[in-house]
Amino acid sequence: MANHVLLNNIEHKELKINSERSAAMGDNVWFAQTFPMEFRSAQAHYPILFQKDNNTGQFMPVTLFAFENNDNLFLKEGKWDATYIPLAVQRMPFYIGQQNVVNDGVTEQQRVITLDLDSPKVNTEQGINLFLEYGGNSDYLEHMANVLESLHVGLQQNNDFVELLLTCELLESVTLDIELNDGSKNQLIGFYTINEDKLNSLPQDTLAKFHNSGFLEAIYMVLASQANIHDLVARKNLQLAS
């Protein structure tokens, strides 16, 4: 169970983060949230699909790393086997929190960095220091602060992107039929993708709206990323063979 605390350089001055990428370090996630500003980097390695939150009904784009829970086909010998790691994974075990601050008598909410103390990445013996000897942030912690800020802005952008997709009825459920070298046949269900036929039939003024918002490129990045499903199948076959 997660144990999130507000990060500070007094209580946590000795903490380190183990940068190993492995199941033991909690990296065996089979998908992670993404956002349009990240699609260009993500689509070079991962299929980008959409998932619907059963509780809220909201859709979110995700990068796919495997075909089942507690698996990640990009973990290899303590490293992540791709040149780009999605920000939602990079940020672990850090999160964005909120705290109230008072400025000139006015209470405002401020974003802060929180840390999951129960993450296996967190320790005091091995890894990257969070703070410098005299309390300043390490370069690593500054980098993680930038990752969290980019992730915060990007995930907010998802609302406008998904709203446009839904307005134009561009999202459709998808079932992936996967046959592996061992003869097993599997189906991946519960995800959504963009309907190319409906996309191609959109009127010019609607396409212009997507283009002006910067989302038309994002749509084509999603479609291009589907080719990576074949790479995932190849990775799964290698995993089974080993």
N, C-alpha and C positions, 0 to 999 in steps of 0.2 A: 504494500500500500504506500502511495506517495506521501512524503513528509516535506511539504513546501515551507520554506522559511525565507524571510527577507534577508538577502545577502548583505553582509557588512564586514569591514576589515578588522573588526575586533574579535568577535566570536569565531570568525571563519578564517583568521589570518594564516592558519597552518594547513588549510585544505588544498588538495591537489585534485586534478581531474585526469583519470586514466584515459588516454586517447585511443586505446585499442578499439577496433571495431569487431565485435564478436557477439554471439548469442549470450555468452556469460556476462557481457557488459550491457545487455538489454537492447541490442541492435537487431534482434530477430523480429522485426516488424515487416509485414508483407505489403503495406502501402503507407503513404503519408500525404498529408494535405499539400497542395501546391497552389499557385496563383499565376495570372497571366504574365506578370513581369519576369517570372522564372521559367516560363514555357520554353523559351529559346534554348536555354542551357539544359533543361530537363529532357526535352524531346530527343536529344542526341543519344540518350541511354535508356529511357524508360517509357513504357506506354503511359499515356495520360488518359484517364477515364474520369467519370463522374460517379459519385456515390450519394445516395439520398439518406439523410438522417431520419430514422424511423420515429424519433421523438418530436422533431421540429418540422419535418417535411422539407427542410432546406437541402439544396444540392451543393456539393463542393467538388472541385476537381482534385484528383489524387494521382500521385505517381505510384505505379505498381512495381513491386520488387519480387513477387512470388505469386503462387496460385493458392496458397492456403495460410491460415493463421500460424504464428510462431515459426515462420520460415522466412528467409531472406537469401535469395540466390546471389547477392552481391557481396556476401561476407566470405572472405578467403584469407586464411592464415593471419588473422588479426587485423586485416585491412579491408577497406571498401574497394571492391574491384570495378571502379569507374572513376573517371577524372572529375566528375561533378557529383557532389552529395547534396540532395535537396535541403533547403534551409530548415525545414521542419525536423529533419534528422540531425543536421549540424548542431542545432541549438541544445540538444539534450546534454545534460540534465537541467538546463536553465529554462525558466518560464518568465512570462510577463505578468507582473502583479500590479495592484493598484493600492495607493495609500493616500489618505487625506492630508493636505498641507494647507496652511493658512498664510495667505499673502495679503497684507494690508487689511486684515480683518475678514477676508473672503476665503471660505473653504473651497479648495479645488482638489480634484483628483489628479494624481501624478503617477505616471508609469514607472515602475521600479523592477529590478531584477530579483527574481526569487530562485531558489535552488532546492532541488529534491535531495534531501540529505540521505534518503534511503536508496538512492541510485547506486548500483555497483560501481559506477564510474568515480564516485566521490570517496576519497580516502585522505590520509595524512602522510603516506609513505612513498607512493609512486605516482608519477605523472607530472602535469604542468601546474605550476603555481598560479593561484588566482590573484595574489597580492605580492607587491614588492616588499623588501625588507622593512621599509619604514611606512608601509600602509597604502602606498599608491597602487592603482590597478595595474596588473601585468598587461603586456601587449595582447595576450590571449584573452583576457577578460574584456578588454576594449573591443576586440574583434567580435566576441560573443554579444556584446551590447549592440554593435552594429547589425549583427545577424538578427537579433530579436526585433530591432526597430524595422528592418526591411521586411521581416515576416509579418509584423503587426500591420504595416501599411499595405502589404500585398494581400493579406487575408481580408482586409476591409474592401479592397478592390473587387474581390470575388462577388460581393453582393450585386454590384452594377453589372458585372459580366454575366452572371447567371440569370439575372432579371431579364436582360436582353435576349438570352437564349430561350428562356421560357416564353417570353412574349411572342417570339417568332416560331415557337413550337419546334425548336431545333434539337431538343434532347429526346433520345429514344433508348429504351432498355436494350441491352446487348447480352447475348449468350455466347460464350467462347467455348467451342468444342476442341478439346486438347487431347491428342493421341501421342503417347510417349513410346520410346523405343522398347520398353518392357511389355508393350502390348496393352497397357492400361489406357482406358478412355475416361476422360474427365470433362466436366462442364463447370465453367466459371460463370456464376449468375449473380445478380444483385448490383450490377454496374450499368452505367449509361454512357452513350457516346453521342456524337453529332450526326444527325441525319443529312447525308450529303445531297440526296435528291431534293430535300426541302431547302437546303442552303443554295443549291444551284437555281432554284426557282424563285428566290427572293427578288422583289423589285429593286431597281437601281437605287431608289431613295433610301431603302432599308439597308442595303449594302453600304451606301455612303455613310449612314449613321454608325454602322459597325466600324468602318474605316476611320471616321473622324474621332471615334472614342478610343481608337488603338486596339480594338478587339478583333478586327478582321484577321490580322496577322496571328493573333492568339488562336483563333479557330483553325487556321491552316496548320499551326504547330501541333494542335491536338490531333488532327487527322494524320499528319506526317508521323507522329509518334507511334501510331498503331503498328508500324513495321517492326517495332521493337518486341512485339509479342513473340515473333519467331526467335528472337534472341533469348527471351525468357524460357521458351521451350527447350532450346539448345542447352541452356544453363541447367535446367531441371534434368535433362538427360545425362549430363555430365555428373550431376550430383548422384543420380541413381547408379551410374556406372562405377562410381568410386565407393 
